[in-house]
Amino acid sequence: MLLILAPVIGWADFSGEVVGVLDGDTIEVMHRQQAERIRLHGIDCPEKGQAYGTRAKQAASALVFGKEVTLRTHGMDKYGRTIADVLLPDGTNVNQQLVKEGWCWWYRKYAHKDVTLEHLEQAAREAQSGLWADPQPVPPWEYRKASRGKKPAWLDLEPEAELPVQ
């Protein structure tokens, strides 16, 4: 019996120019003559329309737009985006830099073992950098939940008074 094994296609690191910044944690990088959508690993920035969403996008853009970056890939997400750590030519980890500057959260759900992101977020909180200047910033996952019609944890509603039955 002849057994033919197909090569396993894995995620490979690659470099390319950043040609788009969709929001604080999603960019487009040229790869194989196409713009490939990249979701920054381990971070979650405010959404468009959310407080600090525009500022997070501007911060990401200032760091990477038009620059050559190297991606350390971690696979793909459910939307077909490549998940990656984004590195600048000088070695700066863009994911970490955005957390350090206070423009996003450490995304514990997907990077729970990343103690560097944990420490950077804590330092940004203590310094009240970026979105941490807000006394009660709303995490993007809670904002998304609210936009889907589910009651977010940060929303503390008073119970409505019951009307008398007539």
URRA-V216559 format. One record per residue. PHI is phi in whole degrees, -180 to 180 (* if undefined). NEAR is the number of other ideal C-beta (glycine too) atoms within 8 Angstrom. Layout:
BEGIN
phi = {PHI/PHI}
near = {NEAR/NEAR}
END
This chain:
BEGIN
phi = {*/-98/-111/-106/-102/-79/-65/-84/-89/-107/-85/-119/-68/-155/-122/-177/-85/-79/-111/-160/-127/-82/-162/-64/-123/-138/-130/-122/-125/-68/-149/55/65/-137/-78/-106/-78/-122/-103/-66/-71/80/-131/-142/-94/-56/-77/-59/88/-96/-52/74/-63/-67/-65/-64/-63/-63/-64/-63/-62/-62/-77/-124/-60/79/-102/-81/-127/-112/-110/-100/-86/-128/109/-127/-94/-68/-98/85/-88/-74/-95/-156/-87/-109/-117/-84/-56/-82/96/-61/-87/-63/-57/-66/-64/-66/-69/-58/-79/85/-99/-159/-96/-72/-87/-54/-57/-111/-141/-63/-97/-85/-70/-64/-62/-59/-68/-65/-65/-61/-64/-65/-60/-63/-83/54/-82/55/-67/-75/-70/-76/-65/-141/-66/-94/-62/-59/-66/-74/-62/-65/-61/-64/-72/-89/92/-94/-72/-76/-64/-79/-94/-103/-83/-77/-68/-72/-70/-77/-84/-66/-79/-110}
near = {2/3/4/4/4/4/4/4/3/4/7/5/7/8/7/11/9/13/8/8/12/8/12/14/12/11/13/12/13/10/8/4/3/6/9/11/11/14/12/15/11/11/16/9/16/16/11/7/4/10/8/12/14/7/11/18/14/8/13/17/9/6/12/13/9/6/10/7/15/10/15/8/11/8/7/7/8/3/5/6/10/12/12/12/12/14/11/11/7/4/6/9/9/15/13/11/10/18/16/10/10/13/15/13/10/13/10/7/6/7/12/6/4/9/6/7/15/10/8/12/11/8/9/14/9/6/8/7/9/12/13/11/7/8/2/5/9/11/9/12/8/11/13/9/10/11/7/6/4/6/6/10/4/8/7/4/5/4/4/4/4/4/4/4/3/2}
END
